[in-house]
Amino acid sequence: MVLNLHLGKVLGVALAVGVLFTSGSFMAPDRLHAAPKSELQLQVDSAQLVNVNKAGSEELQTVRGIGPALAERIIAYRDEHGPFKQVDDLALVHGIGGAKLQKIKQQISL
Protein backbone atom coordinates (compact mmCIF):
# COMPACT_ATOMS: atom_id res chain seq x y z
CA MET A 1 0.00 0.00 0.00
CA VAL A 2 2.77 2.45 0.95
CA LEU A 3 4.70 1.52 -2.20
CA ASN A 4 1.64 2.20 -4.35
CA LEU A 5 1.18 5.64 -2.76
CA HIS A 6 4.85 6.51 -3.30
CA LEU A 7 4.76 5.30 -6.91
CA GLY A 8 1.61 7.35 -7.49
CA LYS A 9 3.32 10.49 -6.18
CA VAL A 10 6.37 9.90 -8.40
CA LEU A 11 4.20 9.43 -11.48
CA GLY A 12 2.19 12.53 -10.59
CA VAL A 13 5.31 14.64 -10.32
CA ALA A 14 6.62 13.27 -13.63
CA LEU A 15 3.32 14.11 -15.31
CA ALA A 16 3.32 17.63 -13.85
CA VAL A 17 6.88 18.25 -15.04
CA GLY A 18 5.95 17.01 -18.50
CA VAL A 19 2.99 19.38 -18.65
CA LEU A 20 5.12 22.33 -17.53
CA PHE A 21 7.77 21.71 -20.16
CA THR A 22 5.27 21.42 -23.00
CA SER A 23 2.75 24.07 -21.94
CA GLY A 24 4.58 27.02 -23.43
CA SER A 25 5.67 28.49 -20.10
CA PHE A 26 8.79 26.37 -20.25
CA MET A 27 10.14 24.94 -23.46
CA ALA A 28 12.07 21.76 -23.88
CA PRO A 29 15.60 22.31 -25.23
CA ASP A 30 14.77 20.62 -28.54
CA ARG A 31 12.06 23.24 -29.11
CA LEU A 32 14.36 26.22 -28.63
CA HIS A 33 15.95 27.84 -31.66
CA ALA A 34 18.94 30.12 -31.45
CA ALA A 35 18.49 33.51 -33.02
CA PRO A 36 21.13 34.59 -35.53
CA LYS A 37 24.01 36.34 -33.81
CA SER A 38 24.54 40.00 -34.40
CA GLU A 39 27.96 41.37 -35.35
CA LEU A 40 28.38 42.70 -31.80
CA GLN A 41 27.61 39.27 -30.31
CA LEU A 42 30.18 37.68 -32.63
CA GLN A 43 32.81 40.20 -31.50
CA VAL A 44 32.07 39.47 -27.84
CA ASP A 45 32.24 35.71 -28.52
CA SER A 46 35.61 36.00 -30.27
CA ALA A 47 36.97 38.05 -27.37
CA GLN A 48 36.21 35.08 -25.09
CA LEU A 49 38.07 32.54 -27.22
CA VAL A 50 41.23 31.04 -25.76
CA ASN A 51 44.31 31.45 -27.95
CA VAL A 52 46.00 28.05 -27.83
CA ASN A 53 49.28 29.53 -29.09
CA LYS A 54 49.55 31.98 -26.19
CA ALA A 55 47.48 30.63 -23.29
CA GLY A 56 49.03 29.19 -20.17
CA SER A 57 47.77 26.11 -18.39
CA GLU A 58 45.13 27.88 -16.30
CA GLU A 59 43.65 29.72 -19.28
CA LEU A 60 43.60 26.55 -21.38
CA GLN A 61 41.66 24.85 -18.60
CA THR A 62 38.84 27.38 -19.01
CA VAL A 63 37.99 25.56 -22.25
CA ARG A 64 35.36 22.89 -21.53
CA GLY A 65 37.06 19.57 -22.20
CA ILE A 66 40.61 20.62 -21.36
CA GLY A 67 41.84 19.60 -17.93
CA PRO A 68 45.24 20.11 -16.28
CA ALA A 69 46.97 17.15 -17.96
CA LEU A 70 45.72 18.00 -21.44
CA ALA A 71 46.61 21.68 -20.97
CA GLU A 72 50.18 20.67 -20.09
CA ARG A 73 50.38 18.40 -23.17
CA ILE A 74 49.18 21.25 -25.41
CA ILE A 75 51.86 23.54 -23.98
CA ALA A 76 54.57 20.87 -24.28
CA TYR A 77 53.60 20.17 -27.90
CA ARG A 78 53.59 23.90 -28.67
CA ASP A 79 57.01 24.35 -27.02
CA GLU A 80 58.51 21.44 -28.97
CA HIS A 81 56.92 22.03 -32.39
CA GLY A 82 56.18 25.75 -32.42
CA PRO A 83 52.81 27.49 -32.63
CA PHE A 84 49.81 25.72 -34.09
CA LYS A 85 49.24 26.81 -37.68
CA GLN A 86 45.60 25.76 -37.78
CA VAL A 87 43.08 24.65 -35.18
CA ASP A 88 43.01 21.11 -36.62
CA ASP A 89 46.71 20.75 -35.67
CA LEU A 90 45.54 20.27 -32.09
CA ALA A 91 44.63 16.71 -33.12
CA LEU A 92 48.38 16.04 -33.11
CA VAL A 93 48.40 16.43 -29.31
CA HIS A 94 48.02 13.12 -27.48
CA GLY A 95 44.53 13.01 -25.99
CA ILE A 96 42.82 15.18 -28.59
CA GLY A 97 40.94 13.06 -31.08
CA GLY A 98 38.37 14.10 -33.63
CA ALA A 99 35.46 14.15 -31.18
CA LYS A 100 37.35 16.20 -28.57
CA LEU A 101 38.56 18.61 -31.25
CA GLN A 102 34.99 19.20 -32.43
CA LYS A 103 33.89 19.93 -28.84
CA ILE A 104 36.62 22.50 -28.15
CA LYS A 105 36.89 24.07 -31.63
CA GLN A 106 34.26 26.74 -30.94
CA GLN A 107 36.07 27.86 -27.77
CA ILE A 108 39.59 28.36 -29.14
CA SER A 109 41.53 30.53 -31.54
CA LEU A 110 45.09 30.79 -32.86
Secondary structure, DSSP 8 states (H G I E B T S, - for coil): -HHHHHHHHHHHHHHHHHHHHHSSSS--GGG-------HHHHHHHHHT-EETTT--HHHHTTSTT--HHHHHHHHHHHHHH-S-SSGGGGGGSTT--HHHHHHHGGGEE-
